[in-house]
Amino acid sequence: MTDGFAVGDHVRWNSEAGHVEGVIIKKHTHDVEFKGYTRHCSPDDPQYEIKSDKTGHIAIHKGGALKKA
């Protein structure tokens, strides 16, 4: 599954507070511990670490939750 996202891409996603935009800072292709939880990732199903433009907070999402901004 190729989703076309890379480090440095500006993306948008829907959060409980509404739409958020940010920049991808890392692409995870192996399981990673994030905020106390194990996020399951693989080369075929990566997850992306994203820094919010507005708040600077870091989030992690699968490619299916993201859209290029």
Secondary structure as the mmCIF struct_conf table of DSSP 4:
data_model
#
loop_
_struct_conf.conf_type_id
_struct_conf.id
_struct_conf.beg_label_comp_id
_struct_conf.beg_label_asym_id
_struct_conf.beg_label_seq_id
_struct_conf.end_label_comp_id
_struct_conf.end_label_asym_id
_struct_conf.end_label_seq_id
TURN_TY1_P TURN_TY1_P1 VAL A 7 GLY A 8
STRN STRN1 HIS A 10 SER A 15
TURN_TY1_P TURN_TY1_P2 GLU A 16 ALA A 17
STRN STRN2 GLY A 18 HIS A 28
BEND BEND1 HIS A 30 HIS A 30
STRN STRN3 VAL A 32 PHE A 34
TURN_TY1_P TURN_TY1_P3 LYS A 35 GLY A 36
STRN STRN4 TYR A 37 ARG A 39
HELX_LH_PP_P HELX_LH_PP_P1 HIS A 40 HIS A 40
STRN STRN5 SER A 42 SER A 42
TURN_TY1_P TURN_TY1_P4 PRO A 43 ASP A 44
STRN STRN6 ASP A 45 ASP A 45
STRN STRN7 GLN A 47 SER A 52
TURN_TY1_P TURN_TY1_P5 ASP A 53 THR A 55
STRN STRN8 ILE A 58 LYS A 62
HELX_RH_3T_P HELX_RH_3T_P1 GLY A 63 ALA A 65
STRN STRN9 LYS A 67 LYS A 68
#
